[in-house]
Structures are given as structure tokens and as C-alpha cells.
Amino acid sequence: MKTIIAIIFTLSLTNLSLSQDTVIDTTRRTATIDYKIEGKQVQFSPNAPQLNQIAGAPKAFYTNYWEFGDGTYSKENNPTKVYKKPGDYEVRLWATNNYDTGKPPTTRPKKIRVNTADDTYQEQASMVDAIDLQRNREPIPEEEIVLIYKYKNTKDYTTNGKVYLFYNEAKYGDDNFTITDMRTYHGEIEQDNDNLVYTSKLESKTYYASAEIQSLRNTFSPQDSTERQNLPLTLAQAKANYKNSSQLSFSNMQPNEERNIFYTLKTTPEMLKDTSAIISVRGVYIPDDNYDDHNVKDMEMEIVTSHDPNKMSSNATFLNYRLVRYKKPKFKIRFQNNGEGPATTIRLETDIPDMFDKATIEVLDMYPKVKICPKYEVQYSCLDTSYTQKQAIFTFKNIYLPGSQQKNVKVYDSTKGFVQYRIKFGKDFHKQKTKSRTAIIFDKNDPIITNYSTTRFLPGISIGAKAGYNLFSDLDNSKSYFVGATVSPYKSYKWYWQVELLNSFHSFDSNKTVSQTIIGEPGIDDRIQRSTTTKSYDNIDWEIPVLARYNLNNYIGVGAGLHGALSISQKITENVLIEEFENTNIQPPFLLDSSQTSSTTKENFTNFRTGFLVEATAGFARIGPSLGARYVLNLKDNYNYLQLYAIWKF
């Protein structure tokens, strides 16, 4: 009986263990939409799950983005909406969890019935420029964001035109986004993206999409919403710098009318994971098909791993070291006042790596919008910049930035701010990764520390030309010289790999071989025959060294690695001298006869040998000319040698 009970107990534990191994928790938090209709107003509120506070971060909170199903939206947490027409509307909500450890909750669209509407109600005008791009939150890998494409008819007549959205920058190998949904409300029609449509009004200096792609990429720079004229050039540049696009046509747009298009962008698993990087999308708005006039707007986004409004990012995530000397990398510091009251002073203490020149800092943009402070004290709002040995300090003075916990604050974007600046490289900087972060201090509160913003350099390719002479101490009459090329990363700072292909011409002699044979009768006919054999070699060798090198400074470098060599062509000349002597007891013996023969043979791809090498160079270690000495220890006898060479890296 005890045995049976033990077996049943064991089987129960086994089944429980198996069931625990196979159950996968697929639960994800959800938020729902609540609404209440009072007269002509619809009051919306989110019903979101409890937040999981990030330890040490400011108090966690939600920010909400709403779409009301009629082409309008709101970023208020609890918005009130008045519809112009009665009917059924599909309302959408995206809740973003700030300072929370989990993923943003998902929300199903909700259909609502509106019976009481106000056809005289006018939405408040919100656009200053003809085009604007907005988003509901920063992109996180494998999640979705909403992009709002806003455009306005600034003409004094009804227009028909086009809108373009370009995304997935060509400079990144993998796509960052896919468009999973597009919501239009004014009869916009999707066009074929393969054909860029130009107007009939073209100037003589016009660039078409067939222009050389690389040159158009080189002209890439962030675009604002100012009006432009050369439409073919704008579209060609956009196609050169972005891999994907969406094209829509619109019609019957009234003067001063504003419209919105909503794109749902799903970030891909291959999305750039660098959380200090800045990526962008570009909008091109053509208000009237009959003219070249158009507007361009770029929207920059910072990749994040959690929704933390306090962040530092840069467009200098990956730099080409050959081309950075006169470039000015851009940095952006974002912050948000999460307090219960307004902030009047905000201090940003930002690390400046040694490779940058602090004196060249140029403030490009900021919010709150203020003037740059003069050298004397003033009472108006301004931004002051000062420096320490390792930091730049940006201080907003005499401002009013409301807090997200403050009463009567409905739009959380009003509690956010930023500083964007650019800076030059110093006179002498090395190819090193850098990182910097910012301490954000609101009034007299404790500092909030941002993430690290990193700058990295692409490896680049350096091609070197190399020539020299090989000294083989164990080979007779050796003469060996070579020419070749090297491949290594461009101007590496300390450690780097180097691969070489050397073509050498080598001639040498082997040791003589002597043999004697008695051909007469001993004591009667004292004759002997002596054969002397010599071989000479003329080789064309390929050598392939692979080594790790280390630059001690700008002028001295050392290296060690593996060495392989193969004779791709080997010519062997064999000379045989046959001599006949008599009276061998007499010195020197008497030569009776001699004859000599010579033969030549050729072999290809033979005499493979491997070994180790060590070397040192002096000159310009990172780029330019230098002299070097290398000792190669081959695993095959007689092939150790000393190599003396000159090299020039480009």
C-alpha cells in the first residue's frame, strides 16, 4: 500500500512539474476607455492598471494620447470632445507608462454612439506652420508608436496636393519601422511610391531622382518647415536618405483648413538598439499640384528602453573618423518637471568628453524658448551657459515650467523641456568611444541623472602600401624582396587587427651534395668518380600575415600574430658536376675527365609553411609613413627570417 501511495505521489509531482514547465505567461496589462456624454460634450477617461515604480526614479505616472475617430486627437489625460456630426466613432487610446518597469498597456479601440452633436463647433487652430510632425511617445524596440502628420492650407484658395512621409534612414542597415496602419479622414488617396510625381513648373537648375545617390546623401541635413522651390531635388534627396516612403494625394482643401493623418509605426526586432541615438522621419508637403512650392519637416526621435522623460541623446552615435574633423555633432538633453509645482530654475550639468572643445558649444534650440543670458544679471527669462573643467552647465533662469503633478495641468507636453546644442572636436582627439550624461536639477531638488549618451567611430578601412627586404640567415646566397598591401581599421587608437598580402621574390641556393664512387680495381686502377650536386631556387611567394597591433603612442607601434606563406611559383635549377680522378693517394688527385649537366623543373602552389611573428614600427603609427622590423619564426627548418620594411597607411 505504501508503495502504491509513493508511486501516485511521484507521478503527481512529475505532472505538476511538467505543467509548470510548459505554461507560458502571456498576460499583458490592458487599459480600457471610459466615457460619459453630457449634453453635446463627451468626457473621456482612461482606466489603466497600477504602475510598477522604477526604484530611485521620480514618481511613476501615465501620459495618454487619444484619437477620437473623426480626424482629431488629444494629449490630455482626461479630454472633453465635441463632435460636429452625430454617428458612430471609433475611439483609440495609447497609454504610456513613465518611470514604470513594465511595457505600456494595450487598449482596444472602442466604438461609441454620438446622438447630440454641434455642427457649428470649430476645433481650435493649432498650427503655425504649413506642416508639422508629432508622435505620442519615443520609440522602444518591438513596440508601436503613433505619428501624427499635420498639414494646413496656407493659401487663400482651395487646393489639391500631395503629402509624403519618408522613413527608415538609409544609413542604418536594418529597418527601424514598418507602417501597420494608416488612418485618414479627408479622402486622402494612397499613391504608387515607386514614381515620384513632379510638377510642370521646373527651373533650369533642377535635380531629378536619377541623380547620383551618394552625392545626395552627402547633402543630408535636418529640415525645418520653411517653404522651398526645387521639388525634384527635395524628393531625390529624401529618396537617397530614406529607404521607405508613403505618398498620399488630397483634394478640396479649404483656406486655413487643418488636417491630420495618423500612422501606426511598429518598431522592428532589428531596430537600432543604441539608446543614445537619434533617428528621424521626414515629411514633404506639396500644397498645390500646380506649383513647385513645398514644405519639408523632419522629426527626430530618441530610441529608449523605458519611457523616462529625462534623457540625453546624440546624432553622433556612429561617426566616420575620416570625415569628422570639421563636423559638429549634435546633442539633445530632454527633461520633465514631475513636481507638484512649477520650476523657476533648471540647471543641466552636462559631461563634455575631452575630445570636444567646450568653447565651441552652440545652442541650437531650447524649450522653454528664452534668450541667451548676457554676462550681467537680468530679471527676464534666459539660458545661461558656463563651464567647468569637465562640464558645460546650462541654466534656465526666471522661467515657469509647470509640474506634471500640478493642479489644472492637462497637457503634459507643457511640463517638458530640452536643450539642443552642437560642438566641434578639439584639435587633437583620438578614435575612442566616449560617453557623457547630464545631472538635471529642478530648483533646489536632488539631481536626476540621465542615461549615458555615447559617440562611436565606425572602424573604417585603411589600405597600406608596404615594401621591404627579407634576410634569411640559414639560406645560402639568399635574396628576397617584396611588395604588398595591408588592410586595417582606419587610424585606430590602441588595439587593432591587421591583415596583409605580400608578394615576394626570393632566390637562394641549397647546400651542396657530394658523393664518391670507386670505379677502378683497388691497387691496380685507382680511379674514383665524384658527383657534386647543387640546386638554386627562384620563388614567387605569397605571404599572408594576420596580426594584432598596439599603438604605444602616435609614433611607436608593436604587433604579433600568425604567418602563412605559399610558393605560387617555384623554379628549381639543378647542376650536377661529374669528375673522374686517378692516383687518389696523390694530393691533389689527378683529374682525368669531367662533365656537367643542368636541368630545370617548375612547381606551382607548393612549399606551404606557417609560423609566428613579432614586429615593431617607428614613424606615424596610426596613419602615414613608418619604418618597421619583423622577425618571422617559421615552423619549417631554415625559413626563419628578419624583415625590414617601409609602410604607408592611407
C-alpha positions in Angstrom: 0.0 0.0 0.0 2.8 2.4 0.9 4.5 1.6 -2.4 1.3 2.5 -4.4 0.9 5.8 -2.5 4.6 6.6 -3.2 4.2 5.9 -6.9 1.0 8.1 -7.1 2.7 10.9 -5.2 5.7 10.7 -7.5 3.5 10.8 -10.7 1.6 13.8 -9.3 4.8 15.7 -8.7 6.0 14.8 -12.2 2.8 16.0 -13.8 2.9 19.2 -11.8 6.5 19.9 -12.8 5.7 19.3 -16.5 2.7 21.5 -16.4 4.8 24.3 -14.7 7.4 24.0 -17.4 5.0 24.3 -20.3 2.8 27.1 -19.0 3.8 30.4 -20.5 2.6 33.7 -19.1 1.1 35.6 -22.0 -0.7 38.2 -19.8 -0.1 41.8 -20.7 -1.6 44.8 -19.0 -4.5 46.5 -20.6 -6.1 49.8 -20.3 -9.8 50.5 -21.2 -11.7 53.6 -22.4 -14.4 55.1 -20.2 -16.6 57.9 -21.4 -19.6 59.9 -20.3 -21.9 62.0 -22.5 -23.2 65.2 -21.0 -25.2 67.3 -23.5 -23.0 67.9 -26.6 -19.8 67.0 -24.7 -18.2 63.6 -24.4 -15.9 63.2 -21.5 -13.2 60.5 -21.8 -11.1 59.0 -19.1 -8.6 56.0 -19.1 -8.9 53.0 -16.8 -5.3 52.0 -16.6 -3.6 49.3 -14.5 -1.5 50.1 -11.4 2.0 51.3 -12.2 5.2 49.5 -11.1 7.6 52.1 -9.8 11.2 52.1 -11.0 13.3 52.2 -7.9 15.1 55.5 -7.4 13.2 57.3 -10.2 10.6 60.1 -9.8 7.0 59.1 -9.2 5.6 56.9 -12.0 2.7 58.3 -14.0 0.8 57.8 -17.2 0.6 60.1 -20.2 -2.3 59.5 -22.6 -2.8 60.0 -26.3 -6.4 59.9 -27.8 -7.8 59.6 -31.3 -11.5 60.4 -31.5 -12.3 58.8 -34.8 -13.1 62.0 -36.7 -9.5 63.1 -37.6 -8.9 64.9 -34.3 -6.8 63.9 -31.3 -5.7 65.0 -27.8 -2.8 64.5 -25.5 -4.8 65.4 -22.4 -5.2 62.7 -19.8 -9.0 63.3 -19.5 -10.1 65.1 -22.6 -13.5 66.5 -23.4 -14.7 66.3 -27.0 -17.5 67.9 -29.1 -18.4 66.1 -32.3 -19.7 68.1 -35.3 -21.9 65.3 -36.6 -23.8 62.5 -34.9 -22.9 58.9 -35.7 -20.7 56.1 -34.6 -17.0 56.8 -33.9 -14.1 54.5 -33.1 -12.0 56.0 -30.3 -8.5 54.9 -29.6 -6.2 55.3 -26.6 -2.4 54.8 -26.2 -1.3 55.0 -22.6 2.4 55.5 -21.9 3.9 54.4 -18.5 6.6 56.8 -17.4 9.1 55.6 -14.7 7.4 52.2 -14.8 9.2 48.8 -15.1 6.6 47.1 -17.4 5.5 47.6 -21.0 2.9 50.1 -21.9 -0.6 48.7 -21.6 -2.6 47.9 -24.7 -6.0 49.3 -25.4 -8.7 48.0 -27.8 -10.5 50.7 -29.9 -13.9 51.5 -28.6 -16.9 52.3 -30.7 -19.2 55.0 -29.3 -22.6 56.3 -30.5 -23.0 60.1 -30.5 -26.5 61.4 -30.9 -26.1 65.0 -29.9 -23.6 67.0 -32.0 -22.8 70.6 -32.8 -22.2 71.3 -36.5 -21.1 74.9 -35.6 -18.3 73.8 -33.4 -14.8 74.7 -34.6 -11.7 73.0 -33.4 -9.2 75.4 -32.0 -6.5 76.2 -34.6 -3.2 74.7 -33.5 -0.8 75.0 -36.5 1.6 77.9 -37.0 3.5 76.3 -40.0 2.1 74.6 -43.0 3.4 71.1 -41.9 4.1 69.5 -38.6 5.0 66.0 -37.4 4.3 64.8 -33.9 4.4 61.5 -32.0 2.7 60.1 -29.0 6.0 58.7 -27.4 9.6 57.8 -28.1 10.2 54.5 -29.9 11.0 51.4 -28.0 12.2 48.3 -29.9 9.3 45.9 -30.7 6.6 48.3 -29.7 4.4 50.7 -31.7 4.2 54.5 -31.8 1.7 56.8 -33.5 3.0 59.5 -35.9 0.6 62.4 -36.5 1.1 64.1 -39.9 -0.4 67.6 -39.6 -0.8 69.8 -42.7 -2.5 73.1 -43.3 -3.7 75.1 -46.4 -2.0 78.5 -46.0 -3.2 79.6 -49.4 -6.2 81.9 -49.9 -7.9 79.4 -52.3 -8.9 75.8 -52.4 -6.1 73.4 -53.2 -5.3 69.8 -54.3 -1.9 68.4 -53.4 0.2 65.6 -52.0 1.9 64.6 -48.8 4.9 62.3 -48.4 6.3 60.5 -45.4 9.8 59.2 -45.7 11.1 56.8 -43.0 13.9 54.2 -42.3 17.1 56.1 -42.9 19.5 54.6 -45.4 22.5 55.0 -43.2 21.2 52.2 -40.9 21.4 48.7 -42.4 18.2 47.4 -40.9 14.7 48.9 -41.0 13.6 50.7 -37.8 9.9 50.8 -38.6 7.0 49.3 -40.5 3.7 51.0 -41.1 1.0 48.7 -39.7 -1.9 51.2 -40.0 -2.8 54.5 -41.6 -6.0 56.4 -40.7 -7.2 59.2 -42.9 -10.4 61.2 -42.6 -10.5 63.7 -45.5 -10.5 61.4 -48.6 -6.7 61.2 -49.0 -5.8 58.6 -51.6 -2.7 56.4 -51.4 -0.3 56.7 -54.4 2.3 54.5 -56.0 5.5 55.1 -54.1 7.8 54.0 -56.9 7.0 57.0 -59.0 7.9 60.5 -57.7 5.5 63.0 -59.3 6.9 66.3 -60.4 5.0 69.4 -61.3 5.2 71.0 -64.8 7.0 74.1 -63.5 10.6 73.2 -63.5 13.6 75.5 -63.3 16.8 75.1 -65.3 18.8 74.0 -62.3 16.7 71.1 -61.4 17.9 67.8 -59.9 16.0 64.6 -60.6 15.7 61.4 -58.6 18.1 59.7 -61.0 20.9 61.9 -59.7 23.9 60.1 -58.2 22.7 58.7 -54.8 25.8 59.2 -52.7 26.1 62.9 -53.5 22.5 63.4 -52.5 23.2 61.6 -49.2 26.1 63.9 -48.6 23.7 66.9 -48.7 21.5 65.4 -45.9 20.8 67.8 -43.1 17.8 68.3 -40.8 15.0 70.2 -42.4 12.6 72.7 -40.9 9.1 73.7 -42.2 10.2 76.7 -44.4 8.9 76.9 -47.9 11.1 75.6 -50.7 11.1 75.8 -54.5 13.1 72.9 -56.1 10.7 70.0 -55.6 12.6 67.4 -57.7 15.8 68.0 -55.6 13.9 67.7 -52.3 12.3 64.4 -53.4 15.5 63.0 -54.8 17.4 63.8 -51.6 14.6 62.2 -49.5 14.7 59.0 -51.6 18.5 58.9 -51.2 18.4 59.2 -47.5 15.3 57.2 -46.6 14.6 53.6 -47.8 10.8 53.7 -47.5 8.0 56.2 -48.2 4.2 56.7 -48.1 2.6 59.0 -50.7 -1.0 60.4 -50.4 -2.9 62.8 -52.6 -5.6 65.1 -51.2 -8.2 67.4 -52.7 -10.6 70.2 -52.0 -8.7 71.7 -49.0 -10.2 75.0 -47.9 -8.1 78.0 -47.0 -6.8 77.8 -43.4 -8.1 74.2 -43.1 -6.0 71.9 -41.0 -6.0 68.1 -41.5 -4.4 65.2 -39.7 -3.1 61.8 -40.9 -2.4 59.1 -38.4 0.3 56.4 -38.9 0.9 53.5 -36.6 4.5 52.6 -36.8 5.7 49.2 -35.4 9.3 49.1 -34.4 11.1 46.1 -35.8 13.1 43.4 -33.9 16.2 44.6 -35.9 15.7 48.2 -34.8 18.8 50.1 -33.8 19.2 49.4 -30.1 21.5 52.3 -29.2 19.6 54.3 -26.6 21.6 57.4 -27.2 21.0 57.5 -30.9 18.7 59.9 -32.7 16.7 58.7 -35.7 14.4 60.7 -37.9 11.5 60.7 -40.4 10.7 63.3 -43.0 7.5 64.8 -44.2 7.2 66.7 -47.6 4.0 68.7 -48.1 3.0 69.9 -51.6 0.0 72.2 -51.0 -0.8 72.7 -54.7 -0.1 70.3 -57.5 0.3 73.1 -60.0 3.4 74.6 -58.4 6.8 73.5 -57.1 6.3 75.3 -53.8 6.5 72.8 -50.9 7.4 72.4 -47.2 9.8 69.9 -45.6 9.7 68.9 -41.9 12.0 66.4 -40.1 11.1 64.8 -36.8 13.9 63.5 -34.7 13.3 60.7 -32.2 15.4 59.2 -29.4 15.4 55.5 -29.0 14.6 54.4 -25.5 14.3 51.2 -23.4 11.8 52.8 -20.9 9.7 55.9 -21.0 11.9 58.2 -19.0 11.3 61.9 -19.9 14.8 62.8 -18.7 17.2 61.7 -21.4 20.4 62.6 -23.3 20.9 61.7 -26.9 23.1 62.5 -29.9 23.3 62.2 -33.6 26.9 61.2 -33.3 26.3 57.6 -32.4 28.3 56.3 -35.4 30.9 58.6 -37.0 33.2 58.2 -39.9 36.6 59.2 -38.4 38.0 60.3 -41.8 35.3 63.0 -42.1 34.7 64.3 -38.6 37.4 66.9 -38.3 35.1 69.8 -39.3 31.8 68.2 -38.3 29.7 69.4 -35.3 27.9 66.6 -33.6 24.6 67.5 -32.1 23.4 66.6 -28.6 20.0 66.9 -27.0 19.0 66.9 -23.3 15.3 66.3 -22.5 13.8 66.9 -19.1 10.4 67.0 -17.5 9.2 68.7 -14.3 7.5 65.9 -12.4 6.8 68.0 -9.3 3.6 69.3 -7.8 4.5 72.9 -8.6 6.3 74.9 -11.3 10.1 75.1 -11.6 11.7 78.6 -11.9 15.3 77.5 -12.3 16.6 74.4 -14.1 20.3 73.5 -14.1 21.7 71.0 -16.6 25.2 69.8 -15.7 26.5 68.0 -18.8 29.7 66.0 -19.2 31.8 67.1 -22.1 34.4 64.4 -23.2 38.0 65.5 -23.7 37.8 65.1 -27.5 35.4 68.1 -27.7 36.2 71.7 -27.5 33.8 73.2 -24.9 34.4 76.7 -26.2 32.7 75.9 -29.5 29.3 75.0 -27.9 26.5 76.5 -29.9 22.9 76.3 -28.6 20.6 75.4 -31.5 17.2 75.2 -29.8 15.6 75.0 -26.4 12.3 74.9 -24.5 11.2 77.0 -22.7 12.0 79.4 -25.5 14.2 82.1 -24.0 17.1 84.4 -24.9 20.7 83.6 -24.2 21.7 85.3 -20.9 24.1 88.3 -21.2 27.2 88.5 -19.0 25.4 90.6 -16.4 22.4 89.7 -14.2 19.0 90.2 -15.7 15.4 89.8 -14.5 13.9 88.3 -17.7 13.9 84.6 -18.7 17.2 83.5 -20.2 19.5 80.5 -20.7 23.0 80.8 -19.2 25.9 78.6 -20.3 29.0 78.2 -18.1 31.9 75.7 -17.9 33.9 73.7 -15.5 37.0 71.6 -16.5 34.8 68.6 -17.4 31.3 70.0 -17.9 29.1 72.5 -19.6 26.3 73.9 -17.4 23.1 75.1 -19.0 20.8 77.1 -16.6 17.3 78.2 -17.3 16.7 81.3 -15.2 13.5 83.1 -14.3 11.2 80.6 -16.1 7.9 79.0 -15.4 7.8 75.3 -16.2 4.7 73.6 -14.7 4.9 70.3 -13.0 3.1 67.1 -14.1 1.6 66.7 -10.7 0.4 70.3 -10.6 -3.3 71.1 -10.4 -5.0 72.2 -13.6 -2.2 70.9 -15.9 -3.9 69.0 -18.6 -1.2 68.8 -21.4 1.9 67.0 -20.2 3.9 68.3 -23.1 3.9 71.7 -21.4 5.9 70.2 -18.4 8.7 69.1 -20.7 11.8 71.0 -21.9 15.0 70.5 -23.8 18.3 72.0 -24.8 19.9 71.1 -28.2 23.4 72.1 -28.9 26.3 71.3 -31.2 30.0 71.2 -30.6 33.3 70.9 -32.5 36.0 68.4 -32.0 39.2 69.6 -30.3 42.5 70.0 -32.1 43.9 66.6 -31.1 41.5 63.8 -30.5 41.8 60.0 -30.9 39.5 57.4 -32.2 37.9 56.5 -28.9 34.3 55.8 -27.8 33.0 58.5 -25.4 30.1 58.7 -23.1 28.5 61.6 -21.3 25.4 62.2 -19.2 23.6 65.1 -17.5 22.6 65.9 -14.0 19.2 67.7 -14.1 18.4 69.9 -11.1 15.0 71.5 -10.7 15.3 74.5 -8.4 16.9 73.1 -5.2 15.8 69.5 -5.6 18.1 66.5 -5.8 19.7 65.9 -9.2 18.2 63.5 -11.7 20.9 61.6 -13.7 20.2 60.8 -17.3 21.4 57.9 -19.3 24.8 57.9 -21.0 25.0 59.4 -24.5 27.7 57.6 -26.4 29.7 58.5 -29.5 31.4 55.8 -31.5 33.5 55.7 -34.6 32.9 53.3 -37.5 36.0 51.1 -38.0 36.7 52.4 -41.5 39.2 50.9 -43.8 42.9 51.9 -44.1 44.8 50.5 -47.1 48.6 50.4 -46.7 51.4 50.0 -49.2 54.3 48.0 -48.0 57.7 47.1 -49.4 60.9 45.7 -47.9 63.7 43.1 -47.8 63.9 39.7 -46.1 67.1 38.4 -44.5 67.3 34.6 -44.4 70.4 33.7 -42.3 70.1 29.9 -42.8 70.0 30.0 -46.6 72.9 30.4 -49.0 73.0 33.4 -51.4 69.5 34.4 -50.3 68.0 37.5 -52.0 64.4 38.3 -51.1 62.4 41.5 -51.6 58.7 42.0 -51.5 55.8 44.4 -52.2 52.3 44.2 -50.9 49.3 45.7 -49.3 47.8 45.9 -45.8 44.2 46.2 -44.6 43.4 47.5 -41.1 40.9 49.8 -39.4 41.4 53.5 -40.1 43.6 55.3 -37.6 42.8 53.0 -34.6 43.7 54.4 -31.2 45.3 51.4 -29.4 44.5 47.8 -30.3 43.5 46.8 -33.8 43.8 43.9 -36.3 45.9 44.0 -39.5 45.8 41.6 -42.5 48.5 41.7 -45.2 49.0 40.2 -48.6 52.7 40.3 -49.6 54.1 39.2 -52.9 57.8 38.3 -52.5 60.6 37.3 -55.0 63.1 35.0 -53.4 66.2 33.3 -54.8 68.6 31.1 -52.8 70.9 28.1 -53.1 70.6 24.8 -51.3 73.6 23.0 -49.6 75.9 21.1 -51.9 75.6 17.4 -52.1 78.9 15.4 -52.8 79.2 11.7 -53.4 82.2 9.5 -54.5 82.3 6.1 -56.2 85.3 3.8 -56.8 85.2 2.8 -60.5 88.7 1.0 -60.9 90.3 -2.1 -59.2 91.8 -1.2 -55.9 95.7 -1.3 -56.1 95.7 -1.7 -59.9 93.4 1.0 -61.3 92.9 3.7 -58.6 90.1 5.7 -60.2 87.2 7.3 -58.4 84.1 9.3 -59.6 82.9 12.3 -57.7 79.4 13.8 -58.2 78.7 17.3 -56.9 75.0 18.4 -56.9 73.8 22.0 -56.3 70.3 23.4 -56.5 69.2 27.0 -56.9 65.6 28.2 -56.3 63.7 31.2 -57.8 60.4 31.6 -56.0 57.4 33.8 -56.2 55.8 33.6 -52.8 52.5 34.8 -51.3 52.7 35.7 -47.7 49.6 36.3 -45.6 50.3 37.6 -42.1 47.4 38.2 -39.6 48.4 40.1 -36.6 47.2 42.2 -33.6 48.9 45.5 -33.3 49.1 48.0 -30.5 49.9 51.7 -30.8 52.0 52.8 -27.8 51.6 56.4 -28.9 51.4 58.4 -32.2 54.8 57.2 -33.3 55.6 53.7 -31.9 53.6 50.5 -32.6 54.2 46.8 -31.8 52.5 43.7 -33.1 52.4 39.9 -33.0 50.5 37.3 -34.9 50.4 34.3 -37.3 52.2 34.0 -40.6 51.4 31.8 -43.6 53.4 31.5 -46.8 53.0 29.6 -50.1 55.2 29.4 -53.1 52.8 30.0 -56.0 55.7 29.5 -58.5 58.9 27.7 -57.8 61.7 27.2 -60.3 64.4 24.7 -59.3 67.7 24.6 -61.3 69.8 21.5 -60.6 73.5 21.4 -61.6 75.4 18.1 -61.5 79.2 18.1 -61.9 80.8 14.6 -62.5 84.6 14.3 -62.1 86.9 11.3 -62.6 90.2 11.1 -60.7 93.2 8.7 -60.5 96.1 8.3 -58.1 94.0 9.4 -55.2 96.9 8.9 -52.9 98.5 11.9 -54.6 97.1 15.3 -53.4 95.6 16.9 -55.2 94.4 13.9 -57.2 94.8 14.0 -61.0 91.7 14.9 -62.9 91.0 12.6 -65.8 87.7 13.8 -67.0 84.7 16.0 -66.0 81.2 16.7 -67.3 78.4 18.9 -66.2 74.6 18.7 -66.6 71.9 21.1 -65.8 68.1 20.6 -65.5 65.2 22.9 -64.6 61.8 22.0 -63.1 58.9 24.1 -62.2 56.2 23.6 -59.5 53.2 25.7 -58.6 51.5 26.1 -55.2 54.0 24.2 -53.1 56.1 24.6 -50.0 53.4 25.8 -47.7 54.8 27.0 -44.3 53.4 28.6 -41.2 54.9 30.4 -38.3 54.7 33.2 -35.8 55.8 36.8 -36.0 56.7 39.8 -33.8 57.4 43.3 -35.0 57.8 47.0 -34.1 57.3 50.2 -36.2 58.5 53.7 -35.8 57.1 56.7 -37.7 53.5 57.7 -37.9 51.9 54.8 -36.2 48.2 55.5 -36.9 48.3 56.9 -40.4 51.1 57.9 -42.8 54.6 56.5 -43.4 56.7 54.5 -40.9 59.6 52.0 -40.9 59.4 48.6 -39.3 61.3 45.4 -38.4 59.6 42.0 -38.1 61.0 38.6 -37.1 59.2 35.5 -38.5 59.7 32.2 -36.7 58.7 29.5 -39.2 57.8 26.0 -38.2 59.8 24.7 -41.2 63.6 24.5 -40.9 65.8 27.2 -42.5 62.9 29.6 -43.1 63.3 31.9 -40.1 64.0 35.5 -41.3 64.2 39.1 -40.4 62.1 41.5 -42.4 62.9 45.2 -42.8 60.2 47.3 -44.5 58.6 50.6 -45.1 54.9 51.1 -44.9 52.5 53.9 -45.7 48.9 53.7 -44.5 46.2 55.7 -46.2 
